[in-house]
Amino acid sequence: MTRFATTPLVAGLAALMLLTPAQAQQETDEITYYDRTAKKELKLQAKITEETPTRISAKIGARTQEIPTADLREIEYFVGAGSKPTYRKAMNNEAELTKLDSKVEPKKAFDEALDAYKTVLTEIGTKELVYAKRHLQFCIGRLMARRAETDPTQAEPAAQTLEKFLKDNPEAWQVGRAGKLLGQIQETAGNNAAAVKVYEDLAANASLPKETRQEFDFLLARALIQGGKFALAQDKLNKIAKIFSPNEAQGQRVQVYLAECQTAAKKYDEAETELKKILTGPSDVMVKGMAANALGDCYQGAGKPEEAFWQYLWVDQYFNGDKAEHARALYNLAKLFDQVKHDAARSEACKEQLLKGKEFAGLEYQKKLARESASKGMN
């Protein structure tokens, strides 16, 4: 009789098949993640056994799968059959807050989601569901941060909630995301020094993935620029520059940020020269989008709105692969079509594209335009 070897995957699936539906549900979390091999989002039903700032480990029968935190999209933790409907209600209401075309009143969705998350947290308080409890605490902070985007009264309590989460859970996989939300809240609220401190701490956090620490280095440099601390920003960027080759996309990104330091310091000629080198050289196409936007900002600062207009248009038409940079270009085009080209229709079209485009959901310039539009509507 022919015998077939049992692979770990087959053994894992067989183990799951031995469980009753109730047992399988009881022991699994639903993990949504990006699979780099398949190049698409997948869902995995598994029991999370370990979490760190760099990865999570999930057990499927006898097999363990590790997923980098950078690839995680969302996790729906097991909270018990009784609490699951309330948990789902919270997630659904939170999702409504990210939809610009949502028919749900934002404050109502926020209040219901917040109450539901807190209810579930109370209901599972006596159960040994450490990772689920921690994630619920993060979800509450994330929810408050989202609400703070349109309701400034939520900024301080959101910041306090996220600060507490970071202090209490240094080993959580959500650390990088919580830190980024906290820094964004502080920046939006005008607390530049607080944002700088957040980014400094996380850039120096050795438990975070290298790529995440580097991202916080860039956020730190940007916050320093916005705070008028150009020398400190340049010092930080010069240190980052030593890590990358000038031919690497990240190395070119550093050069764009250094040029933005010069723009912020009103050294427009120097900034223009550096940015044109990047735009005419063999740079990564994503970096060229950054550089064109930065040159547009440089021209605006120098009082050359016509020249600025064309740089943003280049990003919109040709260098639009990076959605954050595309959003930045649309935001500026909406103003310049009106102010420079006196084309109100094209200006409104840019606003509508930025506000309603799902690809721009949650991005900085979409939120900025939404706040400005809401403020005008109240006046």
VEXLO-905525 format. One record per residue: residue in one letter; x, y, z of N, C-alpha, C in turn. Coordinates in steps of 0.2 Angstrom, whole numbers, padded with zeros to 4 digits, always signed. Example, Ala and Ser with C-alpha at 12.3 -4.5 7.8 and 13.67 -1.06 7.14 Angstrom:
! residues 2
a+0066-0028+0039+0062-0022+0039+0066-0016+0039
s+0064-0011+0035+0068-0005+0036+0064+0000+0039
***
This chain:
! residues 379
m+0004-0006+0000+0000+0000+0000+0004+0006+0000
t+0003+0011-0004+0007+0017-0005+0005+0021+0001
r+0011+0024+0004+0010+0029+0010+0012+0036+0008
f+0008+0041+0010+0010+0048+0008+0012+0051+0014
a+0017+0055+0014+0020+0059+0020+0015+0064+0021
t+0014+0065+0028+0009+0071+0030+0013+0077+0031
t+0011+0082+0027+0015+0089+0028+0012+0092+0034
p+0016+0098+0037+0013+0101+0042+0007+0105+0041
l+0006+0107+0034-0001+0110+0033-0006+0105+0033
v-0005+0099+0030-0011+0094+0030-0012+0092+0037
a-0007+0092+0041-0008+0090+0048-0012+0095+0052
g-0010+0102+0050-0014+0107+0054-0021+0107+0052
l-0023+0106+0045-0030+0106+0043-0033+0100+0046
a-0030+0094+0046-0033+0089+0049-0035+0090+0057
a-0030+0093+0060-0032+0095+0067-0038+0099+0068
l-0038+0104+0063-0044+0109+0063-0051+0105+0062
m-0050+0100+0057-0056+0096+0056-0059+0092+0061
l-0054+0090+0066-0056+0086+0072-0060+0090+0077
l-0060+0097+0076-0063+0101+0081-0070+0102+0079
t-0075+0103+0084-0082+0104+0082-0082+0111+0080
p-0087+0114+0077-0088+0121+0075-0087+0126+0081
a-0090+0124+0086-0090+0128+0092-0083+0128+0095
q-0079+0123+0095-0072+0123+0097-0067+0127+0092
a-0069+0126+0086-0065+0130+0081-0066+0137+0082
q-0072+0139+0083-0074+0146+0084-0070+0149+0090
q-0071+0145+0095-0068+0147+0102-0061+0148+0102
e-0057+0145+0097-0050+0145+0098-0047+0149+0092
t-0051+0152+0088-0048+0156+0082-0049+0163+0082
d-0044+0167+0080-0045+0174+0078-0045+0175+0071
e-0048+0180+0068-0048+0181+0061-0043+0187+0059
i-0038+0185+0055-0032+0189+0054-0033+0191+0046
t-0033+0198+0045-0033+0200+0038-0026+0203+0037
y-0022+0200+0032-0015+0202+0031-0014+0202+0023
y-0008+0206+0022-0006+0206+0015-0001+0200+0014
d-0003+0196+0009+0002+0190+0007+0007+0193+0002
r+0013+0193+0003+0018+0196-0002+0019+0191-0008
t+0018+0185-0007+0019+0180-0012+0013+0180-0017
a+0007+0180-0014+0001+0180-0018-0001+0187-0020
k+0002+0192-0017+0001+0199-0019-0006+0202-0018
k-0009+0199-0013-0016+0201-0011-0017+0200-0004
e-0023+0203-0002-0025+0202+0005-0028+0196+0006
l-0027+0192+0012-0030+0186+0013-0032+0186+0020
k-0037+0182+0022-0040+0181+0029-0037+0174+0031
l-0036+0174+0038-0033+0168+0041-0037+0167+0047
q-0040+0161+0048-0043+0159+0054-0038+0155+0058
a-0035+0158+0064-0030+0154+0068-0030+0157+0075
k-0026+0154+0079-0026+0156+0086-0019+0160+0087
i-0019+0166+0089-0013+0170+0090-0010+0168+0096
t-0004+0166+0096+0000+0163+0102+0005+0168+0104
e+0007+0173+0100+0012+0177+0102+0012+0184+0098
e+0013+0189+0101+0013+0196+0098+0019+0200+0100
t+0022+0203+0095+0028+0208+0097+0027+0214+0092
p+0031+0219+0093+0031+0225+0089+0033+0223+0081
t+0036+0217+0080+0038+0216+0074+0034+0211+0070
r+0031+0206+0074+0027+0201+0071+0022+0198+0076
i+0017+0194+0073+0013+0190+0077+0014+0183+0075
s+0013+0178+0079+0013+0171+0078+0006+0168+0079
a+0004+0164+0074-0003+0161+0074-0003+0154+0073
k-0006+0150+0077-0006+0143+0076-0012+0140+0073
i-0011+0136+0068-0016+0133+0064-0015+0125+0065
g-0019+0122+0069-0017+0115+0071-0010+0114+0074
a-0006+0110+0070+0001+0110+0072+0006+0114+0069
r+0003+0118+0064+0007+0123+0061+0007+0130+0064
t+0013+0133+0064+0013+0140+0066+0015+0145+0060
q+0011+0150+0059+0013+0155+0054+0014+0162+0057
e+0020+0165+0055+0022+0171+0057+0020+0177+0052
i+0017+0182+0054+0016+0187+0050+0019+0194+0052
p+0023+0197+0048+0026+0204+0050+0020+0209+0051
t+0021+0213+0056+0016+0218+0058+0015+0223+0052
a+0020+0224+0048+0019+0228+0042+0014+0226+0037
d+0013+0219+0037+0008+0216+0033+0001+0215+0036
l+0000+0217+0042-0006+0216+0045-0011+0221+0043
r-0017+0220+0042-0022+0225+0040-0027+0225+0046
e-0029+0220+0049-0034+0220+0054-0034+0213+0057
i-0036+0213+0064-0037+0207+0067-0044+0208+0071
e-0048+0203+0070-0054+0202+0074-0053+0196+0079
y-0052+0198+0085-0050+0193+0090-0056+0190+0093
f-0055+0184+0095-0061+0180+0098-0062+0183+0105
v-0069+0185+0106-0071+0188+0112-0076+0184+0116
g-0078+0178+0113-0084+0174+0115-0090+0176+0111
a-0094+0171+0111-0100+0171+0107-0105+0177+0109
g-0105+0177+0116-0110+0182+0118-0108+0190+0117
s-0101+0191+0116-0099+0198+0115-0098+0199+0108
k-0098+0194+0103-0096+0195+0096-0101+0200+0093
p-0107+0200+0094-0112+0205+0090-0110+0212+0092
t-0108+0213+0098-0107+0220+0100-0100+0222+0098
y-0095+0217+0097-0089+0219+0094-0090+0220+0087
r-0094+0216+0083-0095+0218+0076-0098+0225+0075
k-0103+0226+0080-0106+0233+0079-0101+0238+0080
a-0096+0238+0085-0091+0243+0086-0087+0244+0079
m-0085+0238+0077-0080+0238+0071-0084+0241+0065
n-0090+0240+0064-0094+0242+0058-0095+0250+0059
n-0097+0252+0065-0098+0259+0066-0091+0263+0065
e-0086+0260+0067-0079+0263+0066-0078+0264+0059
a-0079+0258+0055-0078+0259+0048-0082+0264+0044
e-0088+0265+0047-0092+0271+0044-0089+0278+0045
l-0085+0279+0050-0082+0285+0051-0076+0286+0045
t-0074+0281+0042-0069+0282+0037-0072+0283+0030
k-0078+0282+0029-0082+0283+0023-0084+0290+0022
l-0082+0293+0017-0084+0300+0016-0091+0300+0013
d-0093+0295+0010-0100+0295+0008-0105+0291+0012
s-0103+0290+0019-0107+0287+0024-0113+0291+0025
k-0119+0287+0026-0125+0290+0027-0126+0290+0035
v-0122+0288+0039-0122+0288+0046-0120+0294+0049
e-0123+0297+0053-0121+0304+0057-0114+0302+0061
p-0109+0306+0059-0102+0304+0062-0103+0303+0070
k-0106+0308+0073-0106+0308+0081-0109+0302+0083
k-0115+0300+0080-0119+0294+0082-0115+0288+0081
a-0111+0287+0075-0107+0282+0074-0101+0281+0079
f-0098+0287+0081-0093+0287+0085-0095+0285+0092
d-0101+0288+0095-0103+0286+0101-0105+0279+0102
e-0108+0276+0097-0110+0269+0097-0104+0265+0097
a-0100+0266+0093-0094+0262+0092-0090+0262+0099
l-0089+0268+0102-0085+0269+0108-0089+0265+0114
d-0095+0266+0114-0099+0262+0119-0098+0254+0118
a-0099+0252+0112-0098+0245+0111-0091+0242+0112
y-0086+0246+0110-0079+0243+0112-0079+0243+0120
k-0081+0248+0123-0080+0248+0131-0084+0242+0134
t-0090+0241+0131-0095+0236+0133-0091+0229+0133
v-0088+0228+0127-0085+0221+0126-0079+0221+0130
l-0075+0226+0131-0069+0226+0136-0072+0224+0143
t-0077+0227+0145-0080+0225+0152-0082+0218+0152
e-0086+0216+0147-0088+0209+0147-0083+0203+0147
i-0077+0205+0144-0072+0200+0144-0067+0201+0149
g-0068+0205+0154-0063+0207+0159-0061+0202+0163
t-0065+0197+0164-0063+0191+0169-0060+0185+0165
k-0060+0186+0158-0057+0180+0154-0050+0181+0152
e-0046+0176+0151-0039+0176+0149-0038+0177+0142
l-0041+0183+0140-0040+0185+0133-0036+0191+0132
v-0029+0191+0134-0025+0196+0135-0024+0200+0128
y-0023+0197+0123-0022+0200+0116-0028+0204+0114
a-0034+0201+0115-0040+0204+0113-0041+0210+0117
k-0040+0210+0124-0041+0216+0128-0037+0221+0126
r-0031+0220+0124-0026+0225+0122-0028+0228+0116
h-0030+0224+0111-0033+0227+0105-0039+0231+0106
l-0043+0229+0110-0049+0233+0111-0047+0240+0114
q-0042+0240+0118-0039+0247+0121-0036+0251+0115
f-0033+0248+0111-0030+0251+0105-0036+0254+0100
c-0041+0250+0099-0046+0252+0095-0050+0258+0098
i-0050+0258+0104-0053+0264+0107-0049+0270+0106
g-0043+0270+0107-0038+0275+0105-0038+0277+0098
r-0038+0272+0093-0039+0273+0086-0045+0277+0084
l-0051+0275+0087-0057+0277+0086-0058+0285+0088
m-0055+0286+0094-0055+0293+0097-0050+0297+0092
a-0045+0295+0090-0041+0299+0085-0044+0300+0079
r-0048+0295+0076-0052+0297+0070-0057+0302+0071
r-0060+0302+0077-0065+0307+0078-0062+0314+0079
a-0056+0314+0082-0053+0320+0083-0051+0324+0076
e-0051+0320+0071-0049+0323+0064-0055+0328+0063
t-0061+0327+0065-0066+0332+0063-0069+0335+0069
d-0067+0333+0075-0070+0336+0082-0064+0337+0086
p-0061+0343+0086-0055+0345+0090-0056+0344+0097
t-0062+0343+0100-0063+0342+0107-0061+0335+0109
q-0060+0331+0104-0058+0324+0106-0050+0323+0105
a-0047+0328+0103-0039+0328+0102-0036+0326+0109
e-0037+0330+0114-0034+0328+0121-0035+0322+0124
p-0042+0320+0124-0043+0313+0127-0040+0307+0122
a-0040+0308+0116-0037+0303+0111-0030+0303+0113
a-0026+0308+0113-0019+0308+0115-0018+0305+0121
q-0022+0306+0126-0021+0303+0133-0022+0295+0133
t-0027+0293+0129-0028+0286+0128-0023+0283+0125
l-0020+0286+0119-0015+0283+0116-0008+0283+0120
e-0007+0288+0123-0001+0288+0127-0001+0283+0133
k-0007+0282+0136-0007+0276+0141-0006+0269+0137
f-0009+0269+0131-0008+0262+0128-0001+0261+0127
l+0003+0266+0124+0010+0265+0123+0014+0263+0129
k+0012+0267+0135+0016+0266+0141+0014+0259+0144
d+0008+0256+0143+0006+0250+0146+0008+0244+0142
n+0009+0245+0135+0009+0239+0131+0015+0240+0126
p+0021+0241+0129+0027+0242+0125+0029+0236+0120
e+0026+0230+0122+0027+0224+0118+0022+0222+0113
a+0017+0227+0112+0011+0226+0107+0013+0227+0100
w+0010+0223+0096+0011+0224+0089+0008+0230+0086
q+0004+0234+0090+0001+0240+0088+0005+0246+0090
v+0011+0245+0093+0015+0251+0095+0016+0256+0090
g+0018+0254+0084+0020+0258+0078+0014+0262+0076
r+0008+0259+0076+0002+0262+0073-0001+0267+0078
a+0000+0265+0085-0003+0270+0090+0002+0276+0090
g+0008+0275+0090+0013+0280+0090+0012+0285+0084
k+0011+0283+0078+0009+0287+0072+0003+0291+0073
l-0002+0288+0076-0009+0291+0077-0008+0297+0082
l-0004+0295+0088-0002+0300+0093+0001+0306+0090
g+0006+0305+0086+0010+0310+0083+0006+0315+0079
q+0002+0311+0075-0003+0315+0070-0008+0320+0074
i-0010+0317+0080-0015+0321+0084-0011+0327+0086
q-0005+0326+0089-0001+0332+0092+0000+0337+0086
e+0002+0335+0080+0004+0339+0075-0003+0343+0073
t-0008+0340+0072-0014+0343+0070-0016+0348+0075
a-0015+0347+0082-0017+0351+0087-0012+0357+0088
g-0007+0357+0084-0002+0362+0085+0003+0361+0090
n+0003+0355+0093+0008+0353+0098+0014+0350+0095
n+0018+0354+0092+0024+0352+0088+0029+0348+0093
a+0030+0351+0098+0035+0349+0103+0033+0342+0105
a+0027+0341+0107+0024+0334+0109+0025+0329+0103
a+0024+0331+0097+0024+0327+0091+0032+0324+0090
v+0036+0329+0091+0043+0328+0090+0046+0323+0095
k+0043+0323+0102+0045+0319+0107+0042+0312+0105
v+0036+0311+0103+0033+0305+0101+0038+0301+0096
y+0039+0305+0090+0043+0302+0085+0050+0301+0087
e+0053+0305+0091+0060+0303+0094+0060+0297+0097
d+0055+0296+0102+0055+0290+0106+0054+0283+0102
l+0050+0284+0097+0048+0278+0093+0054+0277+0088
a+0057+0282+0085+0063+0281+0081+0069+0277+0084
a+0069+0278+0091+0074+0275+0095+0072+0269+0098
n+0066+0266+0097+0063+0260+0100+0066+0254+0096
a+0071+0251+0099+0074+0245+0096+0070+0239+0095
s+0064+0239+0098+0060+0233+0097+0055+0234+0091
l+0055+0240+0088+0052+0241+0082+0055+0238+0076
p+0052+0236+0070+0056+0234+0064+0060+0240+0062
k+0065+0239+0058+0070+0244+0056+0066+0249+0051
e+0062+0246+0047+0058+0250+0042+0054+0255+0046
t+0051+0253+0051+0046+0257+0055+0050+0263+0059
r+0056+0261+0061+0060+0266+0065+0062+0271+0060
q+0064+0269+0054+0066+0274+0049+0060+0278+0047
e+0054+0276+0046+0049+0280+0045+0048+0285+0050
f+0049+0283+0057+0048+0288+0062+0054+0293+0062
d+0059+0291+0059+0065+0296+0058+0063+0302+0053
f+0059+0299+0048+0057+0304+0043+0051+0309+0045
l+0047+0306+0049+0041+0309+0053+0044+0315+0057
l+0050+0312+0061+0053+0317+0066+0056+0323+0062
a+0059+0321+0056+0063+0327+0052+0057+0332+0050
r+0052+0329+0047+0046+0333+0045+0043+0338+0050
a+0042+0335+0056+0040+0339+0062+0045+0344+0064
l+0051+0343+0064+0056+0348+0065+0056+0353+0060
i+0055+0352+0054+0055+0357+0049+0048+0361+0050
q+0043+0358+0051+0037+0362+0053+0037+0366+0059
g+0041+0364+0064+0042+0368+0070+0048+0373+0069
g+0050+0374+0063+0055+0379+0062+0062+0377+0064
k+0063+0371+0066+0070+0369+0069+0074+0366+0063
f+0076+0370+0058+0079+0368+0052+0086+0364+0053
a+0090+0367+0058+0096+0364+0059+0096+0357+0062
l+0091+0356+0066+0090+0350+0069+0088+0345+0064
a+0083+0347+0060+0080+0343+0055+0086+0341+0050
q+0090+0346+0048+0096+0344+0043+0101+0339+0046
d+0102+0340+0053+0106+0335+0056+0104+0328+0056
k+0097+0328+0058+0094+0321+0058+0094+0318+0051
l+0093+0322+0046+0092+0319+0039+0099+0318+0036
n+0104+0321+0038+0111+0320+0036+0113+0313+0039
k+0111+0312+0045+0113+0305+0048+0109+0300+0045
i+0103+0301+0043+0099+0296+0039+0102+0294+0032
a+0105+0300+0029+0108+0299+0022+0114+0295+0022
k+0117+0294+0028+0123+0289+0028+0121+0282+0028
i+0114+0281+0029+0112+0274+0029+0111+0271+0022
f+0109+0276+0018+0107+0274+0011+0111+0277+0006
s+0111+0273+0000+0115+0275-0006+0111+0281-0009
p+0114+0286-0012+0111+0291-0016+0107+0288-0022
n+0108+0282-0024+0104+0279-0029+0098+0275-0027
e+0098+0274-0020+0092+0271-0017+0086+0276-0017
a+0080+0273-0017+0074+0278-0016+0074+0281-0010
q+0076+0278-0004+0076+0281+0002+0081+0286+0003
g+0087+0285+0000+0092+0290-0001+0090+0296-0004
q+0086+0295-0010+0084+0301-0014+0078+0305-0010
r+0074+0301-0006+0069+0304-0002+0072+0308+0004
v+0078+0307+0006+0082+0311+0011+0083+0317+0008
q+0086+0317+0001+0087+0323-0002+0081+0328-0003
v+0076+0325-0004+0070+0329-0005+0068+0333+0002
y+0069+0329+0007+0067+0332+0014+0072+0337+0015
l+0079+0336+0013+0084+0342+0014+0082+0348+0010
a+0080+0347+0004+0077+0353+0000+0072+0356+0004
e+0067+0352+0007+0061+0355+0010+0064+0359+0016
c+0069+0357+0019+0072+0361+0025+0074+0368+0022
q+0077+0368+0016+0079+0374+0013+0074+0379+0011
t+0068+0376+0009+0062+0380+0007+0059+0383+0013
a+0059+0379+0019+0056+0381+0025+0060+0387+0028
a+0067+0387+0026+0071+0392+0029+0072+0398+0024
k+0067+0397+0018+0067+0403+0013+0073+0403+0009
k+0077+0397+0008+0082+0397+0004+0080+0394-0003
y+0076+0398-0006+0072+0395-0012+0076+0393-0018
d+0082+0397-0019+0086+0395-0025+0090+0389-0024
e+0092+0388-0018+0096+0381-0016+0091+0375-0017
a+0085+0376-0014+0080+0371-0014+0078+0369-0021
e+0077+0374-0025+0075+0373-0032+0081+0369-0036
t+0087+0371-0035+0092+0368-0038+0093+0360-0037
e+0092+0359-0030+0092+0352-0028+0086+0348-0031
l+0081+0351-0030+0075+0347-0032+0075+0346-0040
k+0077+0350-0044+0078+0350-0051+0082+0344-0053
k+0088+0343-0049+0093+0338-0050+0089+0331-0049
i+0085+0330-0044+0081+0324-0043+0076+0323-0049
l+0073+0328-0051+0068+0327-0056+0071+0326-0063
t+0076+0328-0064+0080+0327-0071+0084+0321-0071
g+0085+0318-0065+0090+0312-0064+0086+0306-0064
p+0090+0300-0063+0087+0294-0064+0084+0292-0057
s+0080+0296-0055+0076+0295-0048+0071+0290-0048
d+0069+0287-0043+0063+0283-0042+0057+0287-0044
v+0052+0284-0047+0046+0288-0050+0042+0291-0044
m+0042+0287-0038+0038+0289-0032+0042+0295-0029
v+0049+0295-0029+0052+0300-0027+0052+0307-0031
k+0051+0306-0037+0050+0311-0042+0043+0315-0040
g+0038+0311-0038+0032+0314-0036+0033+0318-0030
m+0037+0316-0025+0038+0320-0019+0042+0326-0021
a+0047+0325-0026+0051+0331-0027+0047+0336-0031
a+0043+0334-0036+0039+0339-0039+0034+0343-0034
n+0031+0339-0030+0027+0343-0025+0031+0347-0020
a+0037+0345-0019+0041+0350-0015+0044+0356-0018
l+0045+0355-0025+0046+0361-0029+0040+0365-0030
g+0034+0362-0030+0028+0367-0030+0028+0371-0024
d+0029+0368-0018+0029+0371-0012+0035+0377-0012
c+0040+0375-0015+0046+0380-0015+0044+0386-0019
y+0041+0385-0025+0039+0390-0029+0033+0394-0026
q+0029+0391-0022+0023+0395-0019+0027+0399-0013
g+0032+0397-0010+0035+0401-0005+0039+0407-0008
a+0041+0406-0014+0045+0411-0017+0040+0416-0021
g+0034+0415-0020+0029+0419-0024+0028+0418-0031
k+0029+0412-0033+0029+0410-0040+0023+0405-0041
p+0017+0407-0040+0011+0402-0040+0010+0399-0047
e+0012+0402-0053+0011+0399-0059+0016+0393-0060
e+0022+0394-0058+0027+0389-0059+0025+0383-0054
a+0022+0385-0048+0020+0380-0043+0015+0375-0046
f+0010+0379-0050+0004+0375-0053+0006+0369-0057
w+0011+0371-0061+0013+0365-0066+0017+0360-0063
q+0020+0361-0057+0023+0355-0053+0018+0351-0050
y+0013+0353-0047+0008+0349-0045+0004+0346-0050
l+0003+0349-0056+0000+0346-0062+0004+0340-0064
w+0010+0340-0064+0015+0334-0066+0013+0328-0061
v+0013+0330-0055+0011+0324-0050+0004+0321-0052
d-0001+0326-0053-0007+0323-0054-0008+0319-0060
q-0004+0321-0065-0005+0317-0072+0000+0312-0073
y+0006+0312-0070+0012+0308-0072+0015+0304-0066
f+0016+0308-0060+0019+0305-0054+0014+0303-0049
n+0009+0300-0050+0003+0299-0046+0003+0292-0042
g+0008+0288-0043+0008+0282-0040+0008+0282-0032
d+0011+0287-0029+0010+0287-0022+0004+0291-0020
k-0001+0288-0017-0007+0291-0016-0007+0297-0011
a-0002+0297-0006-0001+0302-0002+0001+0308-0006
e+0006+0307-0010+0009+0313-0014+0003+0316-0019
h-0001+0311-0022-0006+0313-0026-0011+0317-0023
a-0013+0315-0017-0017+0319-0013-0015+0326-0011
r-0008+0326-0010-0005+0333-0009-0005+0337-0015
a-0004+0334-0021-0005+0338-0027-0012+0341-0028
l-0017+0336-0027-0024+0338-0028-0026+0344-0024
y-0024+0344-0017-0025+0349-0013-0023+0356-0015
n-0017+0356-0017-0014+0362-0020-0017+0364-0027
l-0018+0359-0031-0021+0361-0037-0028+0364-0036
a-0032+0362-0031-0039+0364-0030-0038+0372-0029
k-0033+0374-0025-0032+0381-0024-0029+0385-0030
l-0025+0382-0033-0021+0386-0039-0026+0386-0045
f-0030+0381-0046-0034+0382-0052-0039+0388-0051
d-0041+0389-0045-0045+0395-0043-0041+0401-0043
q-0035+0401-0040-0032+0408-0039-0027+0410-0045
v-0025+0405-0048-0020+0406-0054-0024+0406-0061
k-0027+0400-0061-0030+0399-0068-0038+0402-0068
h-0040+0404-0063-0047+0406-0062-0052+0402-0065
d-0051+0395-0064-0055+0390-0066-0059+0386-0060
a-0064+0389-0058-0068+0387-0053-0070+0379-0054
a-0072+0378-0060-0075+0371-0061-0069+0366-0060
r-0063+0367-0062-0057+0362-0061-0055+0362-0054
s-0056+0368-0051-0054+0368-0044-0059+0364-0040
e-0066+0364-0041-0070+0360-0038-0069+0352-0040
a-0067+0351-0046-0066+0344-0048-0061+0341-0044
c-0055+0345-0043-0050+0343-0039-0052+0341-0031
k-0056+0346-0029-0058+0345-0022-0063+0339-0021
e-0067+0338-0026-0071+0332-0026-0068+0325-0027
q-0063+0325-0031-0058+0319-0032-0055+0318-0026
l-0052+0323-0022-0048+0321-0016-0053+0319-0010
l-0059+0323-0010-0063+0321-0004-0067+0315-0005
k-0068+0313-0011-0073+0307-0012-0069+0301-0015
g-0062+0302-0017-0058+0296-0019-0057+0291-0013
k-0059+0285-0014-0058+0280-0009-0050+0279-0008
e-0046+0279-0013-0039+0278-0013-0036+0283-0008
f-0039+0289-0007-0036+0294-0002-0039+0294+0005
a-0043+0289+0006-0046+0289+0013-0041+0289+0018
g-0042+0294+0023-0038+0294+0029-0032+0298+0028
l-0030+0300+0022-0023+0303+0021-0023+0310+0023
e-0018+0313+0025-0017+0319+0028-0020+0325+0024
y-0019+0325+0017-0022+0331+0014-0029+0330+0012
q-0032+0324+0012-0039+0323+0012-0042+0326+0018
k-0039+0324+0024-0042+0326+0031-0041+0334+0031
k-0036+0336+0029-0035+0344+0029-0040+0347+0025
l-0042+0345+0019-0047+0348+0015-0054+0347+0018
a-0055+0342+0021-0061+0340+0024-0062+0345+0030
r-0057+0346+0034-0058+0351+0039-0059+0358+0037
e-0055+0360+0032-0056+0367+0029-0063+0368+0026
s-0066+0363+0023-0072+0363+0020-0078+0363+0025
a-0077+0359+0030-0082+0360+0036-0082+0366+0039
s-0076+0369+0040-0075+0376+0043-0078+0381+0039
k-0078+0381+0033-0081+0386+0028-0089+0385+0028
g-0091+0379+0029-0098+0377+0029-0101+0380+0035
m-0097+0381+0041-0100+0383+0047-0100+0391+0047
n-0096+0394+0043-0095+0401+0043-0101+0405+0039
***
